[in-house]
Structure formats: C-alpha cells, structure tokens
C-alpha cells in the first residue's frame, strides 16, 4: 500500500505554510520600512542642513530693517520686528554684496568733508568707485545698460535703525514693498562719478553708514504663490509636488514698484519681475522668529516612505542668522 497525506494533514501543512509566509512578509516589510526610514532621515537631515545654510547665507546680506512678512491671502505685509500673526512669504532687501566684496564701495560717507552736501544731494564716500559698481552689477545681472539709469542699484542709509529694531513712523512707505512708496530708498543719479554719489532726491537726513541694494528676495512655498505664472511653469515641476516646494525669488526691485514673478496679487500698479529657483522639495513649512534682533530660521521637511502614506519621516532644522 502507498502512504499519502490525509486531507487533515494537508490542511494543517497549508495553514502552517500560510502562517510562516505571512510572518515572513511582515518581517520583510518591517525591514524595508526601517531601511527606508533610515535612508529618509539621512537624506532629509542633509537637505535641511544645506537649505538652512543657503537661506542663512542669503539673509546675512539683508538690510536688517527691510525684512517683512507678506500675507498673500490678506494682501498685506508687516515688519519682521512687529509681526503679530502668521505670514506665508518672507521678503527682504539684499545689499550689493558682489560689489562690496570687490571693494567697489566702502559703505561709509565722509561727514566732515565739504564734498558731502545735503543741499545738492551729494555724498562723498571714500574708497568707492561708482564706475566699478556699475560694471560689477552689469555682469551680475547680465545687462549692458547703465544700472543707475535703470535704478537697478539704490542707496539706503543705515541710520539709527541699523539693527532694524526701531519702529519707523511709516514703515509701509519706507522700502516700496507691494506698491507703496520708497521714502527710505534713494535712486542714484547717473552724474555720480568716482567716490562722489549723487542722489536723485533730497534725503531728509544723511547718515555715515549706507547700504547699496540691488535686489529683493522672497522665500515661500508653492502653496502660497500663483502656480500658473510663467516663471513657475517654466520649471516643469510636477503638480503633485509644487505645494511643498520651497521657492526663492530674486532680481526684482520694490523701489521700482516691482514684486516677485509669482505673486498671486498685483497691488497699486505693480509689475511682476525677476527670477525664481527651487531651494527644496518636501517642505512642510518654515518660520522666522526674532531672538535679540537676530533671525531664527526654522524649516520642516517631510517624506512619506510607504505608498499608502501611513508611514513618514519628519525632520526639523533651525539656524540663527546674525
């Protein structure tokens, strides 16, 4: 007689095999999730460190008192030193750092020299060469036109609000943000020569220290911009990723009534100008706080490591910017 498995024995074997295969699948899934989680933590940690360092480097060259939070929904803005609610766009004026690094200008006015004359809007700035500022800025922005004729470079006195903590009487009309006036930014006359800077308008006060500004910057997530703007469409970002993409806008000038190219609002005859680049993906949010007049930048990245989005990794990074 031939020996064979009984039906009960076969059922028992099948059940045991099923249990073993299920346990193996669960174990393999856990191994995969742990591996994916470890990889995501490593990559997001590196990305967050890189991004915060890039933002810190850009903000280091800011004009302190010019930093604002801009609410694209409420269509208003407020000084970073007075913000009392949440704003989804961070904007600031940047000094002409390339020209400063090339020693094209000193950033100081000789107040005792008779060449500085407020009545004729004339500043004498030692160790400054206006022609060199012009040429350096032309190279930076790839233009052949005179940068002072087009107001690509303007002057801001540091004044008594150098740290930015002093409240200004009329902040809205100080720097030209979103269609307002730029009472604290002075256009430079093309008749400037050598170390003599002539302003196109009369300054209320002349201070010893000044900044030359050549661009504004805006930092925001795709969720808060005009995603149909040409400058965004040209980046060819997948629609599913755009909301959590962190964008950096640059090469626009509020003192010329310009705003960044994907601003969802157009206020007071603004023109949308400038360029944009992607700083990071998978950005859940960012915040900027003040610590003793210094900025604290906080960034949060999140990545899903399973197709059902039940498992994810979140990394947060902070950096203080002096």
C-alpha positions as CSV (number, residue, x, y, z in Angstrom):
1,X,0.0,0.0,0.0
2,X,1.2,3.6,-0.8
3,X,1.4,6.1,2.0
4,X,-0.1,9.5,1.5
5,X,-1.1,12.6,3.4
6,X,-4.6,12.7,4.7
7,X,-6.8,15.7,4.0
8,X,-6.4,16.9,7.5
9,X,-2.6,16.7,7.4
10,X,-2.6,18.6,4.1
11,X,-4.8,21.3,5.6
12,X,-2.5,21.6,8.6
13,X,0.6,21.9,6.4
14,X,-1.1,24.6,4.2
15,X,-2.1,26.5,7.3
16,X,1.4,26.3,8.8
17,X,2.9,27.4,5.5
18,X,0.5,30.3,5.3
19,X,1.4,31.5,8.8
20,X,5.1,31.2,8.0
21,X,4.8,33.1,4.8
22,X,2.6,35.9,6.4
23,X,5.2,36.2,9.2
24,X,8.0,36.4,6.7
25,X,6.2,39.1,4.6
26,X,5.5,41.2,7.8
27,X,9.2,40.8,8.8
28,X,10.4,41.8,5.3
29,X,8.0,44.7,5.3
30,X,9.4,46.0,8.6
31,X,12.9,45.6,7.4
32,X,12.1,47.6,4.3
33,X,10.4,50.3,6.3
34,X,13.3,50.6,8.7
35,X,15.7,50.8,5.8
36,X,13.6,53.4,4.0
37,X,13.2,55.4,7.2
38,X,16.9,55.3,7.9
39,X,17.7,56.5,4.4
40,X,15.0,59.2,4.5
41,X,16.3,60.5,7.9
42,X,19.8,60.7,6.5
43,X,18.8,62.4,3.2
44,X,16.3,64.9,4.9
45,X,18.9,65.7,7.6
46,X,21.5,66.6,4.9
47,X,19.0,68.5,2.8
48,X,17.7,70.5,5.8
49,X,21.2,71.5,6.8
50,X,22.1,72.6,3.2
51,X,18.9,74.6,2.8
52,X,19.1,76.4,6.2
53,X,22.8,77.2,5.4
54,X,21.8,78.6,2.0
55,X,19.0,80.7,3.5
56,X,21.3,81.9,6.3
57,X,23.9,83.0,3.7
58,X,21.3,85.0,1.7
59,X,19.8,86.6,4.8
60,X,23.2,87.5,6.2
61,X,23.4,90.1,3.4
62,X,20.0,91.6,4.2
63,X,19.2,95.2,5.1
64,X,18.0,94.5,8.6
65,X,15.1,96.9,8.8
66,X,13.7,95.9,5.4
67,X,12.7,92.3,6.3
68,X,9.0,91.7,6.1
69,X,6.4,89.0,6.3
70,X,3.9,89.1,3.5
71,X,0.4,87.6,3.6
72,X,-0.6,86.7,0.1
73,X,-4.2,85.9,1.2
74,X,-4.9,89.1,3.3
75,X,-2.8,91.1,0.8
76,X,-0.8,92.9,3.5
77,X,2.7,92.9,4.9
78,X,4.4,93.8,8.2
79,X,7.9,94.4,9.5
80,X,9.6,91.3,10.9
81,X,10.1,93.3,14.1
82,X,6.4,93.9,14.5
83,X,4.8,90.7,13.2
84,X,1.9,89.5,15.4
85,X,0.4,86.9,13.1
86,X,1.4,84.2,10.6
87,X,2.7,85.3,7.2
88,X,3.5,82.9,4.4
89,X,6.1,84.9,2.5
90,X,9.4,86.2,3.8
91,X,10.9,89.1,1.9
92,X,14.0,91.3,2.3
93,X,16.3,93.7,0.5
94,X,19.8,92.5,-0.2
95,X,22.9,94.6,-0.3
96,X,25.0,94.7,-3.4
97,X,27.4,92.1,-1.9
98,X,29.4,91.3,-5.1
99,X,30.4,95.0,-5.5
100,X,31.2,95.2,-1.8
101,X,33.4,92.1,-2.0
102,X,35.1,93.6,-5.0
103,X,35.7,96.7,-2.9
104,X,33.8,98.9,-5.3
105,X,32.3,100.8,-2.4
106,X,33.0,101.3,1.3
107,X,29.5,101.8,2.6
108,X,30.5,104.9,4.5
109,X,30.1,108.7,4.0
110,X,32.7,111.2,5.0
111,X,30.6,113.6,7.0
112,X,33.4,116.1,7.6
113,X,34.5,116.5,4.0
114,X,33.0,119.5,2.3
115,X,32.2,117.3,-0.7
116,X,29.3,115.9,1.2
117,X,26.5,118.4,0.7
118,X,22.9,117.6,1.6
119,X,21.6,120.6,-0.3
120,X,22.9,119.2,-3.5
121,X,22.1,115.6,-2.6
122,X,25.9,114.8,-2.8
123,X,27.7,112.2,-0.8
124,X,31.5,111.7,-0.6
125,X,32.2,108.1,0.0
126,X,35.9,107.2,0.5
127,X,37.3,104.1,-1.2
128,X,34.4,104.0,-3.6
129,X,34.3,103.9,-7.4
130,X,30.9,104.4,-9.0
131,X,32.1,103.1,-12.3
132,X,33.2,99.8,-10.7
133,X,29.8,99.4,-9.1
134,X,28.2,99.9,-12.5
135,X,30.4,97.3,-14.2
136,X,30.1,94.7,-11.4
137,X,26.3,95.0,-11.4
138,X,26.1,94.7,-15.2
139,X,28.0,91.4,-15.0
140,X,25.8,90.1,-12.1
141,X,22.5,90.8,-13.9
142,X,23.7,90.2,-17.5
143,X,22.8,93.7,-18.7
144,X,24.6,96.2,-20.9
145,X,22.6,99.2,-19.7
146,X,23.7,101.7,-17.1
147,X,22.5,100.3,-13.8
148,X,21.9,103.8,-12.3
149,X,19.9,104.9,-15.3
150,X,17.6,102.0,-14.7
151,X,17.7,102.2,-10.9
152,X,19.0,98.7,-10.6
153,X,21.1,99.9,-7.7
154,X,19.8,102.2,-5.0
155,X,21.0,103.5,-1.7
156,X,19.6,103.0,1.8
157,X,21.1,104.9,4.8
158,X,21.6,102.6,7.8
159,X,20.8,105.4,10.2
160,X,19.7,104.9,13.7
161,X,17.6,101.9,12.7
162,X,20.6,99.8,11.6
163,X,19.6,96.9,13.7
164,X,16.1,97.1,12.4
165,X,14.5,97.0,15.8
166,X,13.4,100.7,15.8
167,X,9.9,101.1,14.6
168,X,9.6,103.6,11.7
169,X,6.9,106.2,11.6
170,X,5.6,105.0,8.2
171,X,7.0,101.5,7.6
172,X,4.7,100.8,4.7
173,X,6.1,103.7,2.6
174,X,9.7,103.1,3.6
175,X,11.0,100.5,1.2
176,X,8.5,100.3,-1.7
177,X,7.0,96.9,-0.8
178,X,3.9,95.9,-2.8
179,X,3.1,99.2,-4.4
180,X,3.9,101.6,-1.6
181,X,6.4,104.5,-1.7
182,X,10.1,104.0,-1.0
183,X,10.9,107.1,1.1
184,X,14.0,105.5,2.6
185,X,15.5,104.2,-0.6
186,X,17.3,106.8,-2.8
187,X,17.8,106.4,-6.5
188,X,21.4,107.2,-7.6
189,X,22.0,109.9,-10.3
190,X,23.9,108.9,-13.4
191,X,26.1,112.0,-12.9
192,X,27.8,110.2,-10.0
193,X,31.5,109.7,-10.6
194,X,34.4,108.3,-8.7
195,X,33.7,108.4,-5.0
196,X,31.0,111.1,-5.3
197,X,27.5,109.7,-5.1
198,X,24.7,112.0,-6.2
199,X,21.1,111.1,-5.2
200,X,18.1,111.8,-7.4
201,X,16.0,113.1,-4.5
202,X,16.7,115.1,-1.4
203,X,17.4,113.0,1.7
204,X,15.8,114.1,4.9
205,X,18.9,113.1,6.8
206,X,22.4,111.9,5.8
207,X,24.0,109.2,7.9
208,X,27.5,108.0,8.0
209,X,26.7,104.4,7.0
210,X,24.8,103.3,4.0
211,X,23.8,100.1,2.1
212,X,23.7,99.8,-1.7
213,X,20.8,97.5,-2.6
214,X,20.5,95.7,-6.0
215,X,17.7,93.1,-5.5
216,X,14.9,91.9,-3.2
217,X,14.4,88.3,-2.3
218,X,11.2,86.4,-1.5
219,X,11.1,82.9,0.2
220,X,7.8,80.9,0.1
221,X,6.2,77.6,-0.6
222,X,4.4,76.7,-3.8
223,X,1.1,76.5,-1.9
224,X,1.2,80.3,-1.4
225,X,2.1,81.5,-4.9
226,X,0.5,81.9,-8.4
227,X,1.3,78.4,-9.7
228,X,0.2,79.3,-13.2
229,X,2.8,82.1,-13.5
230,X,5.1,81.7,-16.5
231,X,8.2,81.7,-14.3
232,X,6.8,78.7,-12.3
233,X,5.5,76.8,-15.3
234,X,9.0,77.0,-16.9
235,X,10.4,75.0,-14.0
236,X,8.3,71.9,-15.1
237,X,7.5,70.8,-11.5
238,X,5.0,68.0,-11.2
239,X,1.7,69.3,-9.9
240,X,1.6,66.9,-7.0
241,X,4.9,68.3,-5.7
242,X,4.5,72.0,-6.2
243,X,2.7,72.8,-3.0
244,X,5.5,71.6,-0.8
245,X,8.3,73.1,-3.0
246,X,10.3,75.9,-1.4
247,X,10.9,78.7,-3.9
248,X,13.4,81.6,-3.8
249,X,12.5,84.7,-5.9
250,X,15.1,87.3,-6.7
251,X,16.1,90.1,-9.2
252,X,13.1,92.3,-8.6
253,X,13.1,95.7,-7.0
254,X,10.3,97.1,-4.8
255,X,11.7,100.7,-5.2
256,X,10.7,100.3,-8.9
257,X,7.2,99.2,-8.0
258,X,8.1,95.6,-8.8
259,X,7.1,92.4,-7.0
260,X,8.2,88.7,-7.4
261,X,7.1,87.0,-10.6
262,X,4.6,84.6,-8.9
263,X,3.0,87.0,-6.5
264,X,-0.7,86.0,-6.6
265,X,-1.6,89.7,-6.1
266,X,-1.0,92.8,-8.1
267,X,-1.3,95.9,-5.9
268,X,-1.1,99.6,-6.9
269,X,0.1,99.0,-10.5
270,X,3.0,96.7,-9.5
271,X,4.8,94.8,-12.2
272,X,5.8,91.2,-11.7
273,X,9.5,90.8,-12.4
274,X,12.6,88.7,-11.6
275,X,13.7,85.2,-11.5
276,X,13.0,82.1,-9.4
277,X,14.8,79.0,-8.3
278,X,13.8,75.9,-6.4
279,X,15.6,75.6,-3.0
280,X,14.0,72.4,-1.8
281,X,11.2,69.8,-2.1
282,X,9.2,68.1,0.6
283,X,8.9,71.3,2.6
284,X,6.0,71.2,5.1
285,X,6.7,74.7,6.3
286,X,9.1,77.3,7.6
287,X,9.1,80.0,10.2
288,X,11.2,83.1,11.0
289,X,11.4,84.4,14.6
290,X,13.4,87.1,16.3
291,X,15.9,86.4,19.0
292,X,17.6,89.6,20.3
293,X,17.2,91.3,16.9
294,X,18.6,88.2,15.2
295,X,16.6,86.0,12.9
296,X,15.9,82.3,13.7
297,X,15.0,80.3,10.6
298,X,13.1,77.1,11.2
299,X,12.5,74.5,8.4
300,X,10.4,71.3,8.4
301,X,10.8,68.6,5.8
302,X,8.5,65.5,5.5
303,X,8.8,62.4,3.3
304,X,6.3,59.5,3.0
305,X,8.1,56.1,3.0
306,X,5.1,54.0,2.0
307,X,2.7,54.2,-0.9
308,X,-0.4,54.4,1.4
309,X,1.2,57.4,3.2
310,X,0.7,55.7,6.6
311,X,4.5,55.9,7.3
312,X,6.5,59.1,7.1
313,X,9.7,60.8,8.3
314,X,9.8,64.4,9.5
315,X,12.9,66.5,10.1
316,X,13.1,70.0,11.5
317,X,16.2,72.2,11.5
318,X,16.8,75.6,13.0
319,X,19.6,78.2,12.4
320,X,20.1,81.6,14.0
321,X,21.2,84.3,11.5
322,X,23.1,87.3,12.8
